Amino acid sequence: MFLLSKLFWVFAQPLSIAFLLAALATLLVFLGWRKLGGFAALFTALVLFVTLFTTAGTVALQVLEDRIAKPAEEPQSVSCMIVLGGVLENEVTTARGGVEFNQAADRFVEALRLARNHPQARILISGGDGSISGAYEGEAQASERFFSAFGIPADRLVKENTSRTTYENTLNTAELLKNQGLGNCLLITSAFHMPRSVALFRAAGIKVTPWPVDYRTSGIVRLSPDFTQPALNAQLTTTAAREWMSLMAYYLTGRIDSFFPG
């Protein structure tokens, strides 16, 4: 299932769909089916326009980010924080050492801030190597270098270093929480990723307080053309498409109880 989901996403992301449509259009024209080729080319242009030159992806991501709000006030007492992986550039970190973050770095930064405010809290890092090859250092393992550099002792960390997906995050974390006697934890992950994450933890019977971070939209974007930042629009559209598709897949396979958990 893991390999299938990875391969599916190679072809299901918006720019891949545009490429496949363009290839189909070219093939149809060469075969003499010019009208069908023209329709395929039209759909290619439409996908590219929506992906690159509108705020559709931003709005779709914004809906996800707004679904579960962060609590208005920080809890007085925090005993445990669950930090989901997806923060590091695993290939670069493995090759060069150190800690190389991607755009989701806020997950670790916020966990560090909370850890310093709540020195008794344990930090459970859940995330292994999510690549197809499985050849890179897991995120939970590398996280010790980051937190120790800021004075967080290693014995405060609980490392779950085998999960490759959010579903595996949940299953493996549930076992660790039970073994460590931890409960009522903050769940720290990207805001757009929070609905699916919360739904999975609920399905596993794990009580968590959502603590979303890594907001990528302003919260006030409306659907409109946008010719100013095509590369960013494509990135946001890709992120949104992946999360919405994952929600649908998890719902259809019975891993979560609601298509759009709140």
C-alpha positions as CSV (number, residue, x, y, z in Angstrom):
1,M,0.0,0.0,0.0
2,F,2.9,2.4,0.9
3,L,4.6,1.8,-2.5
4,L,1.3,2.1,-4.4
5,S,0.5,5.4,-2.8
6,K,3.9,6.8,-3.6
7,L,3.6,5.7,-7.3
8,F,0.1,7.0,-7.5
9,W,1.2,10.5,-6.4
10,V,3.9,10.6,-9.0
11,F,1.2,10.7,-11.6
12,A,-1.7,12.3,-9.7
13,Q,-0.1,15.7,-8.9
14,P,-1.3,18.6,-11.0
15,L,1.8,19.2,-13.1
16,S,2.1,15.4,-13.8
17,I,-1.5,15.4,-15.0
18,A,-0.7,18.3,-17.3
19,F,2.3,16.5,-18.7
20,L,0.3,13.3,-19.3
21,L,-2.5,15.3,-21.0
22,A,0.1,17.0,-23.2
23,A,1.7,13.7,-24.1
24,L,-1.8,12.3,-24.9
25,A,-2.6,15.3,-27.1
26,T,0.6,14.8,-29.1
27,L,0.0,11.1,-29.6
28,L,-3.6,11.7,-30.7
29,V,-2.5,14.3,-33.3
30,F,0.2,11.9,-34.7
31,L,-2.5,9.2,-35.0
32,G,-4.6,11.6,-37.0
33,W,-7.2,12.2,-34.3
34,R,-6.8,15.9,-34.4
35,K,-10.1,16.9,-32.7
36,L,-9.4,14.6,-29.7
37,G,-5.9,15.9,-29.6
38,G,-7.2,19.4,-29.5
39,F,-9.5,18.6,-26.6
40,A,-6.6,17.0,-24.7
41,A,-4.4,20.1,-25.4
42,L,-7.3,22.3,-24.2
43,F,-7.5,20.3,-20.9
44,T,-3.7,20.6,-20.6
45,A,-3.9,24.4,-20.8
46,L,-6.8,24.5,-18.4
47,V,-4.9,22.4,-15.8
48,L,-1.8,24.6,-16.2
49,F,-3.8,27.8,-16.0
50,V,-5.6,26.8,-12.8
51,T,-2.4,25.5,-11.2
52,L,-0.1,28.3,-12.2
53,F,-2.2,31.4,-12.6
54,T,-5.1,31.3,-10.1
55,T,-5.4,31.2,-6.3
56,A,-7.4,27.9,-6.5
57,G,-4.6,25.9,-4.7
58,T,-4.2,28.6,-2.1
59,V,-7.9,28.6,-1.3
60,A,-8.1,24.8,-1.2
61,L,-5.2,24.8,1.3
62,Q,-6.7,27.6,3.3
63,V,-9.9,25.6,3.8
64,L,-7.8,22.8,5.3
65,E,-5.8,25.2,7.5
66,D,-9.0,26.8,8.8
67,R,-10.7,23.6,9.7
68,I,-9.1,23.1,13.2
69,A,-8.0,26.2,15.0
70,K,-5.2,26.5,17.5
71,P,-6.4,27.0,21.1
72,A,-6.6,30.7,22.0
73,E,-4.3,30.2,25.0
74,E,-1.3,28.0,25.6
75,P,-2.1,25.2,28.2
76,Q,-0.9,25.9,31.7
77,S,0.6,22.4,31.9
78,V,1.9,20.3,29.0
79,S,3.0,16.7,29.8
80,C,3.6,15.5,26.3
81,M,3.9,16.7,22.7
82,I,3.6,14.6,19.7
83,V,5.5,16.1,16.7
84,L,4.8,14.5,13.3
85,G,7.6,14.1,10.9
86,G,7.8,15.7,7.4
87,V,10.2,18.4,8.7
88,L,13.6,17.4,7.3
89,E,15.2,17.0,3.9
90,N,16.1,13.4,4.6
91,E,18.4,12.9,1.6
92,V,20.4,16.1,2.3
93,T,20.6,15.5,6.1
94,T,21.8,11.9,5.5
95,A,24.4,12.9,3.0
96,R,25.7,16.0,4.7
97,G,24.9,15.5,8.4
98,G,23.5,18.1,10.6
99,V,19.8,19.1,10.3
100,E,18.4,20.4,7.1
101,F,14.8,21.6,7.3
102,N,12.1,21.9,4.7
103,Q,9.1,24.3,4.7
104,A,7.5,22.4,7.7
105,A,10.3,23.4,10.1
106,D,7.8,25.2,12.3
107,R,6.8,21.8,13.7
108,F,10.2,21.4,15.4
109,V,10.6,25.1,16.2
110,E,7.2,25.3,18.0
111,A,8.0,22.0,19.8
112,L,11.3,23.6,21.0
113,R,9.5,26.7,22.2
114,L,7.0,24.7,24.1
115,A,9.7,22.4,25.5
116,R,11.5,25.4,27.0
117,N,8.3,26.8,28.5
118,H,7.3,23.4,29.9
119,P,10.5,21.7,31.1
120,Q,8.7,18.6,32.4
121,A,7.1,17.8,29.1
122,R,8.2,14.8,27.0
123,I,8.6,15.2,23.2
124,L,7.5,12.3,21.1
125,I,8.9,12.6,17.5
126,S,7.1,10.4,15.1
127,G,8.7,10.0,11.7
128,G,11.0,7.6,9.8
129,D,12.3,7.6,6.3
130,G,9.3,8.1,4.0
131,S,11.2,7.6,0.7
132,I,10.6,4.7,-1.6
133,S,14.2,3.5,-1.2
134,G,14.2,3.6,2.6
135,A,17.9,4.5,2.4
136,Y,17.9,7.7,4.5
137,E,18.1,8.6,8.1
138,G,14.7,8.8,9.9
139,E,13.5,12.1,11.1
140,A,13.0,11.0,14.7
141,Q,16.7,9.9,14.8
142,A,18.0,13.1,13.4
143,S,15.8,15.2,15.7
144,E,18.0,14.5,18.7
145,R,20.8,16.6,17.1
146,F,18.4,19.6,16.8
147,F,16.9,19.5,20.3
148,S,20.2,18.7,22.0
149,A,21.8,21.8,20.3
150,F,19.3,23.9,22.2
151,G,19.8,22.3,25.6
152,I,16.9,19.7,25.5
153,P,18.3,16.5,27.1
154,A,18.0,13.3,25.1
155,D,16.0,11.6,27.9
156,R,13.1,14.0,27.2
157,L,12.7,12.7,23.7
158,V,10.7,9.6,22.7
159,K,11.7,8.6,19.2
160,E,9.4,6.7,16.8
161,N,11.7,6.2,13.9
162,T,9.9,3.6,11.7
163,S,6.7,5.2,10.4
164,R,6.5,6.3,6.7
165,T,3.0,7.7,6.5
166,T,0.6,9.6,8.8
167,Y,-1.4,6.4,9.3
168,E,1.8,4.6,10.5
169,N,2.6,7.6,12.7
170,T,-0.7,7.0,14.5
171,L,-0.3,3.2,14.9
172,N,3.3,3.4,16.1
173,T,2.7,6.4,18.4
174,A,-0.2,4.7,20.1
175,E,2.0,1.9,21.2
176,L,4.8,4.2,22.4
177,L,2.3,6.3,24.4
178,K,1.0,3.2,26.1
179,N,4.5,1.9,26.9
180,Q,5.6,5.3,28.2
181,G,2.4,6.0,30.2
182,L,1.8,9.3,28.4
183,G,-1.6,10.8,27.6
184,N,-3.5,14.0,26.8
185,C,-0.7,15.2,24.5
186,L,-0.5,18.2,22.2
187,L,-0.4,17.2,18.6
188,I,1.9,19.4,16.6
189,T,1.8,19.3,12.8
190,S,1.2,21.6,9.8
191,A,-2.3,23.3,9.9
192,F,-3.3,21.8,6.5
193,H,-2.3,18.4,7.8
194,M,-4.2,18.6,11.1
195,P,-7.7,17.4,10.0
196,R,-6.4,14.1,8.7
197,S,-4.0,13.7,11.7
198,V,-6.6,14.4,14.3
199,A,-9.1,12.0,12.6
200,L,-6.5,9.2,12.7
201,F,-5.6,9.8,16.3
202,R,-9.3,9.8,17.2
203,A,-9.9,6.6,15.3
204,A,-7.0,5.0,17.3
205,G,-8.6,6.2,20.6
206,I,-5.8,8.6,21.4
207,K,-6.8,11.9,23.0
208,V,-4.9,14.8,21.7
209,T,-5.1,18.6,21.7
210,P,-4.5,20.0,18.2
211,W,-1.7,22.5,18.0
212,P,-1.4,23.5,14.3
213,V,1.6,25.3,13.0
214,D,3.2,26.0,9.6
215,Y,0.4,28.1,8.1
216,R,1.0,28.7,4.4
217,T,-1.9,30.9,3.6
218,S,-3.1,34.2,5.1
219,G,-6.6,33.0,5.8
220,I,-8.1,35.8,3.7
221,V,-7.4,34.7,0.1
222,R,-10.3,34.6,-2.4
223,L,-10.5,32.7,-5.6
224,S,-9.1,34.8,-8.4
225,P,-6.5,34.9,-11.2
226,D,-3.0,35.5,-10.0
227,F,-0.2,36.0,-12.4
228,T,2.4,37.3,-9.9
229,Q,3.7,34.0,-8.4
230,P,3.2,30.9,-10.7
231,A,5.8,28.8,-9.0
232,L,4.3,29.4,-5.5
233,N,0.8,28.8,-6.9
234,A,1.9,25.5,-8.3
235,Q,3.5,24.5,-5.0
236,L,0.4,25.4,-2.9
237,T,-1.9,23.6,-5.4
238,T,0.3,20.5,-5.3
239,T,0.2,20.5,-1.4
240,A,-3.5,21.0,-1.3
241,A,-4.2,18.3,-3.9
242,R,-2.1,15.8,-2.1
243,E,-3.8,16.4,1.3
244,W,-7.4,16.4,-0.2
245,M,-6.6,13.2,-2.1
246,S,-5.2,11.6,1.1
247,L,-8.3,12.6,3.0
248,M,-10.5,10.9,0.4
249,A,-8.3,7.8,0.3
250,Y,-8.2,7.4,4.1
251,Y,-12.0,7.9,4.3
252,L,-12.8,5.4,1.5
253,T,-10.5,2.8,3.1
254,G,-12.1,3.3,6.5
255,R,-9.1,4.7,8.3
256,I,-11.0,7.8,9.3
257,D,-14.7,8.3,10.1
258,S,-15.3,11.5,8.2
259,F,-14.1,12.9,4.8
260,F,-13.5,16.3,6.3
261,P,-12.8,15.9,10.0
262,G,-13.3,18.9,12.3
